[in-house]
């Protein structure tokens, strides 16, 4: 009889979900360096990103959301991703000053792809917004289309960059 009672208890314990603490976003500082190029992020305009990895205390930062998406889509990463944050460009002071604390979880953002705007490193940018209305206003001015984080096309982040293509820098 003791064995019959123990089986349901073990089954219940196995079903219990393990919760993982999601770290808060880290404010952008003057010392933050971009993961790929190790350049100072504050010297470059456009939206930024940060990724928190398992086993690492500090996030890795990206000077351009396009680079962040390339990292996420890469099969080779330093560790499992806990959470991804991006700048909310709907509340950013300007393109040149995207904000230091207006981070949103990437899974909840609306992204504009194909707008023909230059990100912080000069490549075509993928622009995040917390609000779909702000994304649509951006599209009305700069073009592109609104997509979710999970549906950003690979070629928007991993495709070659046409250096002859003129790109705008939003006001």
N, C-alpha and C positions, 0 to 999 in steps of 0.2 A: 504494500500500500504506500509506503514512503516513496518508492520509485515513481508511482503514478502522480504524486503531488509535485515532485521535483521536475518532471518533464514540462508541465505547463509554466512553471516559474522560469525555467531556462529558455523556453520558447518566447516568453514575454520579454525577457532581458535581451534576447537576440533581435527583437523587433524594435527596441528602443532606438530612436534616431540619435546619432551623435551630432551635437551642434558645434559648429566652428565659428569662433568669434571673427567677425568681419572688422578689420581695422578702419578707423575714420580716415578721411583724406588728410594729407599733410599740406599745410599752406606752402605755397611756392615762395622760395627765398631767392635772394640775389646769388647765392652760392650753388643753387641747383644746376646740375649738369645733365645734358641730354644723354641718354643711354648709348646710342649708336656712335655719335660723333664726339662726345665728351665736351661739347661747347656749352657755354653759359646760356641757359634758357632765357633769361631775362633780356638778352640782347636781340631776341627774335620775336616778331609779332605773330599773331594768329593763335588759334586754340592750342592748348597743351593737354598732356595726359600723364597719368601716373598709374602704375600697376604695382599692387602689393602681392608679393610672392610668399608662398609657404616657407617658413624657416628663416625669413629675412626680416629684420626689424624695420628697416627703412624701405620706402617704395623706390622703384626705378622710374625716372621721369623721361618724358619725350617732348622735344621742342615742336613737334608737329604730330597731329593726330594720325596722319597717314603712316608715320613711322610706328606709332603705337599699334595700329591695326596690323601692320606687317609683322610685328613681334607676336601678336596674338595668333595670327594665322600660321606662323612658323612652327614646324614640327619640333624644332630644337629650341628648348627654353631652359633657363637656369633652374626652375622649380615650378611646381603647380601654381596656377594663378588663384589667389583668394578673391580679389576684387579689382575692377578696373574703374578709374575715375577719369572724366574728361571735363574740360572747361565748358561752362554754359555760356555760349556766345550771345545768348539772348539778353543777358544781364551784364556782359562785359563792358567796362568803360569805353573801350574802343578796340579796333583790330590790333593796334600796336601795344595796347595794355589790356590783355585778355583777363586780368584779374588774378589775385593770389589765393582766393578762398572760395570762388564760385564753382566748386566741383560738384558734379552729378555722377551717379552710378551709370556707367555706359549702357547697361542693359535697359535702362529706363529712358534713355535719350533718343531724340530724333536726329538723324544724321543727314546732311545734305552732301550728296556726291555729284560730281560732274559739273560743278559751278564755274570752273575755270578761274578760281582764285588761288593765289599763291600763299602757301603756308610759311611758317617760320624759317624753313630751310630752302624756300624757293620752288618746291615741287607743288603740283596741284594738291589742294587740301580737301580733307573730309571734315565738314564743319558740324559740331554737335550743338544741340539746343535741348533744353528741358521742356520747352513748350512748342507744340506743333504749329501754333499760329506764328511764332517768331521764325520758325524754319520756313514757313510759307512766305513770309514777308521777305526773307533773305532770297528765296528762290525767285520771287517776283523781280528783284533787283539784279541778281547775279546768275540766274538760271540754275540748272541742276534738278535733282529729284530727291525726295525725302524717303529714307529707308531706316529700318531698325538696325541695331548693332549686329544682330545675327545675319542680316541679309545684305551687308556691305559686300559688293562684288570683289572678288579677289583682285581683278585688274585695277581697281581703284587704289589699292595699296601696294600691290606687288608688280604691277605692270611697269614697263619702261616709261621714263619721263621724256617727253619731246621738248628738247631745249629750245626749239624754234617756235613753239606754241606760246603766244603772248598770254600772260596771266595777269589778272587784276589784283590789286591790293585794296580790299574794302576800306571804306572811310572809318 
